[in-house]
């Protein structure tokens, strides 16, 4: 008993992951795969050097 709500939530999450459309930044992916550590970003002043790149991740909601 009580499994229905949990199963429904799991199904909802799985469906969301399966059908979600992602806004992929292909230039950023290319930089990451090529091993470029963002040297040009620090020249632009975008990277303050604290090592926290969490604000670069923007999932579509």
N, CA, C and O atoms as a GROMACS GRO file, in nm:
protein
  244
    1UNK      N    1   0.082  -0.119   0.000
    1UNK     CA    2   0.000   0.000   0.000
    1UNK      C    3   0.087   0.126   0.000
    1UNK      O    4   0.200   0.125   0.050
    2UNK      N    5   0.034   0.231  -0.056
    2UNK     CA    6   0.107   0.357  -0.054
    2UNK      C    7   0.209   0.371  -0.165
    2UNK      O    8   0.277   0.473  -0.172
    3UNK      N    9   0.221   0.273  -0.252
    3UNK     CA   10   0.321   0.277  -0.358
    3UNK      C   11   0.273   0.359  -0.477
    3UNK      O   12   0.356   0.402  -0.558
    4UNK      N   13   0.147   0.382  -0.490
    4UNK     CA   14   0.091   0.451  -0.606
    4UNK      C   15   0.145   0.591  -0.626
    4UNK      O   16   0.180   0.629  -0.738
    5UNK      N   17   0.151   0.668  -0.519
    5UNK     CA   18   0.198   0.806  -0.530
    5UNK      C   19   0.346   0.810  -0.567
    5UNK      O   20   0.386   0.891  -0.650
    6UNK      N   21   0.427   0.724  -0.505
    6UNK     CA   22   0.570   0.721  -0.535
    6UNK      C   23   0.594   0.676  -0.679
    6UNK      O   24   0.679   0.732  -0.749
    7UNK      N   25   0.520   0.576  -0.722
    7UNK     CA   26   0.535   0.527  -0.860
    7UNK      C   27   0.492   0.635  -0.960
    7UNK      O   28   0.556   0.651  -1.064
    8UNK      N   29   0.388   0.707  -0.929
    8UNK     CA   30   0.343   0.814  -1.018
    8UNK      C   31   0.449   0.923  -1.029
    8UNK      O   32   0.472   0.977  -1.137
    9UNK      N   33   0.514   0.954  -0.918
    9UNK     CA   34   0.619   1.056  -0.922
    9UNK      C   35   0.738   1.008  -1.004
    9UNK      O   36   0.794   1.084  -1.083
   10UNK      N   37   0.778   0.882  -0.985
   10UNK     CA   38   0.889   0.826  -1.063
   10UNK      C   39   0.856   0.827  -1.212
   10UNK      O   40   0.942   0.859  -1.295
   11UNK      N   41   0.733   0.793  -1.246
   11UNK     CA   42   0.691   0.794  -1.386
   11UNK      C   43   0.696   0.936  -1.442
   11UNK      O   44   0.739   0.956  -1.555
   12UNK      N   45   0.652   1.033  -1.363
   12UNK     CA   46   0.653   1.172  -1.408
   12UNK      C   47   0.797   1.220  -1.432
   12UNK      O   48   0.825   1.284  -1.532
   13UNK      N   49   0.886   1.188  -1.340
   13UNK     CA   50   1.026   1.229  -1.354
   13UNK      C   51   1.088   1.161  -1.476
   13UNK      O   52   1.159   1.226  -1.553
   14UNK      N   53   1.064   1.032  -1.493
   14UNK     CA   54   1.120   0.960  -1.607
   14UNK      C   55   1.069   1.017  -1.739
   14UNK      O   56   1.145   1.033  -1.834
   15UNK      N   57   0.940   1.048  -1.744
   15UNK     CA   58   0.882   1.104  -1.866
   15UNK      C   59   0.941   1.242  -1.894
   15UNK      O   60   0.968   1.276  -2.010
   16UNK      N   61   0.960   1.322  -1.790
   16UNK     CA   62   1.018   1.455  -1.805
   16UNK      C   63   1.160   1.446  -1.860
   16UNK      O   64   1.196   1.522  -1.950
   17UNK      N   65   1.240   1.353  -1.807
   17UNK     CA   66   1.377   1.337  -1.856
   17UNK      C   67   1.380   1.286  -2.000
   17UNK      O   68   1.466   1.325  -2.078
   18UNK      N   69   1.286   1.201  -2.034
   18UNK     CA   70   1.284   1.143  -2.168
   18UNK      C   71   1.246   1.245  -2.274
   18UNK      O   72   1.305   1.248  -2.382
   19UNK      N   73   1.149   1.328  -2.244
   19UNK     CA   74   1.094   1.417  -2.347
   19UNK      C   75   1.136   1.563  -2.335
   19UNK      O   76   1.095   1.645  -2.417
   20UNK      N   77   1.216   1.597  -2.236
   20UNK     CA   78   1.258   1.736  -2.219
   20UNK      C   79   1.348   1.778  -2.335
   20UNK      O   80   1.431   1.700  -2.382
   21UNK      N   81   1.330   1.900  -2.380
   21UNK     CA   82   1.419   1.955  -2.482
   21UNK      C   83   1.522   2.042  -2.412
   21UNK      O   84   1.489   2.126  -2.329
   22UNK      N   85   1.645   2.019  -2.446
   22UNK     CA   86   1.756   2.090  -2.381
   22UNK      C   87   1.809   2.196  -2.475
   22UNK      O   88   1.822   2.174  -2.595
   23UNK      N   89   1.840   2.312  -2.420
   23UNK     CA   90   1.908   2.417  -2.495
   23UNK      C   91   2.057   2.393  -2.481
   23UNK      O   92   2.118   2.431  -2.381
   24UNK      N   93   2.116   2.329  -2.581
   24UNK     CA   94   2.256   2.290  -2.574
   24UNK      C   95   2.344   2.401  -2.628
   24UNK      O   96   2.324   2.449  -2.739
   25UNK      N   97   2.441   2.442  -2.548
   25UNK     CA   98   2.539   2.540  -2.591
   25UNK      C   99   2.654   2.462  -2.654
   25UNK      O  100   2.744   2.416  -2.584
   26UNK      N  101   2.650   2.448  -2.785
   26UNK     CA  102   2.749   2.366  -2.855
   26UNK      C  103   2.889   2.425  -2.848
   26UNK      O  104   2.987   2.351  -2.846
   27UNK      N  105   2.899   2.558  -2.844
   27UNK     CA  106   3.032   2.620  -2.832
   27UNK      C  107   3.095   2.587  -2.698
   27UNK      O  108   3.214   2.557  -2.692
   28UNK      N  109   3.017   2.591  -2.590
   28UNK     CA  110   3.069   2.557  -2.459
   28UNK      C  111   3.108   2.410  -2.454
   28UNK      O  112   3.211   2.375  -2.395
   29UNK      N  113   3.028   2.323  -2.513
   29UNK     CA  114   3.059   2.182  -2.518
   29UNK      C  115   3.189   2.158  -2.593
   29UNK      O  116   3.272   2.077  -2.551
   30UNK      N  117   3.208   2.229  -2.703
   30UNK     CA  118   3.332   2.217  -2.781
   30UNK      C  119   3.453   2.260  -2.698
   30UNK      O  120   3.557   2.195  -2.702
   31UNK      N  121   3.438   2.370  -2.621
   31UNK     CA  122   3.548   2.416  -2.536
   31UNK      C  123   3.581   2.313  -2.429
   31UNK      O  124   3.698   2.285  -2.401
   32UNK      N  125   3.477   2.255  -2.368
   32UNK     CA  126   3.499   2.156  -2.263
   32UNK      C  127   3.566   2.032  -2.317
   32UNK      O  128   3.657   1.978  -2.254
   33UNK      N  129   3.523   1.986  -2.434
   33UNK     CA  130   3.580   1.864  -2.491
   33UNK      C  131   3.721   1.886  -2.543
   33UNK      O  132   3.802   1.792  -2.544
   34UNK      N  133   3.753   2.007  -2.586
   34UNK     CA  134   3.887   2.035  -2.637
   34UNK      C  135   3.986   2.059  -2.524
   34UNK      O  136   4.106   2.068  -2.548
   35UNK      N  137   3.938   2.070  -2.401
   35UNK     CA  138   4.027   2.091  -2.287
   35UNK      C  139   4.058   2.236  -2.260
   35UNK      O  140   4.141   2.266  -2.175
   36UNK      N  141   3.993   2.327  -2.332
   36UNK     CA  142   4.014   2.470  -2.309
   36UNK      C  143   3.954   2.505  -2.173
   36UNK      O  144   3.836   2.478  -2.149
   37UNK      N  145   4.032   2.565  -2.087
   37UNK     CA  146   3.986   2.597  -1.952
   37UNK      C  147   3.923   2.735  -1.944
   37UNK      O  148   3.906   2.788  -1.834
   38UNK      N  149   3.887   2.794  -2.056
   38UNK     CA  150   3.816   2.922  -2.053
   38UNK      C  151   3.910   3.040  -2.038
   38UNK      O  152   3.876   3.138  -1.972
   39UNK      N  153   4.027   3.033  -2.098
   39UNK     CA  154   4.123   3.143  -2.091
   39UNK      C  155   4.067   3.272  -2.146
   39UNK      O  156   4.096   3.380  -2.093
   40UNK      N  157   3.987   3.264  -2.252
   40UNK     CA  158   3.928   3.384  -2.308
   40UNK      C  159   3.817   3.439  -2.220
   40UNK      O  160   3.787   3.558  -2.227
   41UNK      N  161   3.756   3.356  -2.136
   41UNK     CA  162   3.652   3.403  -2.046
   41UNK      C  163   3.711   3.496  -1.940
   41UNK      O  164   3.650   3.597  -1.907
   42UNK      N  165   3.829   3.462  -1.887
   42UNK     CA  166   3.888   3.547  -1.784
   42UNK      C  167   3.932   3.681  -1.842
   42UNK      O  168   3.936   3.781  -1.772
   43UNK      N  169   3.967   3.682  -1.970
   43UNK     CA  170   4.004   3.807  -2.034
   43UNK      C  171   3.883   3.899  -2.048
   43UNK      O  172   3.897   4.022  -2.046
   44UNK      N  173   3.766   3.840  -2.061
   44UNK     CA  174   3.643   3.919  -2.072
   44UNK      C  175   3.589   3.960  -1.936
   44UNK      O  176   3.496   4.040  -1.928
   45UNK      N  177   3.646   3.906  -1.828
   45UNK     CA  178   3.600   3.941  -1.695
   45UNK      C  179   3.481   3.860  -1.651
   45UNK      O  180   3.421   3.890  -1.547
   46UNK      N  181   3.444   3.757  -1.727
   46UNK     CA  182   3.328   3.676  -1.689
   46UNK      C  183   3.360   3.579  -1.577
   46UNK      O  184   3.272   3.545  -1.498
   47UNK      N  185   3.483   3.536  -1.570
   47UNK     CA  186   3.523   3.438  -1.469
   47UNK      C  187   3.601   3.511  -1.360
   47UNK      O  188   3.708   3.565  -1.387
   48UNK      N  189   3.548   3.513  -1.239
   48UNK     CA  190   3.614   3.586  -1.132
   48UNK      C  191   3.718   3.500  -1.059
   48UNK      O  192   3.779   3.547  -0.963
   49UNK      N  193   3.738   3.375  -1.103
   49UNK     CA  194   3.844   3.294  -1.049
   49UNK      C  195   3.809   3.218  -0.923
   49UNK      O  196   3.898   3.157  -0.863
   50UNK      N  197   3.683   3.219  -0.880
   50UNK     CA  198   3.649   3.147  -0.758
   50UNK      C  199   3.626   2.998  -0.782
   50UNK      O  200   3.608   2.922  -0.687
   51UNK      N  201   3.626   2.956  -0.911
   51UNK     CA  202   3.612   2.816  -0.944
   51UNK      C  203   3.470   2.765  -0.940
   51UNK      O  204   3.447   2.647  -0.965
   52UNK      N  205   3.374   2.850  -0.910
   52UNK     CA  206   3.234   2.808  -0.903
   52UNK      C  207   3.167   2.836  -1.036
   52UNK      O  208   3.137   2.951  -1.069
   53UNK      N  209   3.144   2.730  -1.114
   53UNK     CA  210   3.081   2.746  -1.244
   53UNK      C  211   2.935   2.706  -1.241
   53UNK      O  212   2.877   2.679  -1.346
   54UNK      N  213   2.875   2.700  -1.123
   54UNK     CA  214   2.737   2.656  -1.111
   54UNK      C  215   2.643   2.754  -1.181
   54UNK      O  216   2.538   2.712  -1.229
   55UNK      N  217   2.679   2.883  -1.188
   55UNK     CA  218   2.590   2.978  -1.253
   55UNK      C  219   2.596   2.964  -1.406
   55UNK      O  220   2.515   3.026  -1.475
   56UNK      N  221   2.690   2.885  -1.460
   56UNK     CA  222   2.696   2.860  -1.603
   56UNK      C  223   2.596   2.754  -1.645
   56UNK      O  224   2.569   2.740  -1.764
   57UNK      N  225   2.539   2.679  -1.553
   57UNK     CA  226   2.446   2.571  -1.582
   57UNK      C  227   2.304   2.622  -1.571
   57UNK      O  228   2.258   2.659  -1.462
   58UNK      N  229   2.234   2.625  -1.683
   58UNK     CA  230   2.097   2.677  -1.685
   58UNK      C  231   2.005   2.573  -1.747
   58UNK      O  232   1.984   2.574  -1.868
   59UNK      N  233   1.949   2.482  -1.668
   59UNK     CA  234   1.857   2.384  -1.726
   59UNK      C  235   1.725   2.451  -1.764
   59UNK      O  236   1.684   2.549  -1.702
   60UNK      N  237   1.664   2.398  -1.862
   60UNK     CA  238   1.534   2.451  -1.904
   60UNK      C  239   1.428   2.398  -1.812
   60UNK      O  240   1.421   2.277  -1.788
   61UNK      N  241   1.345   2.483  -1.761
   61UNK     CA  242   1.242   2.441  -1.666
   61UNK      C  243   1.107   2.441  -1.728
   61UNK      O  244   1.009   2.409  -1.661
   0.00000   0.00000   0.00000
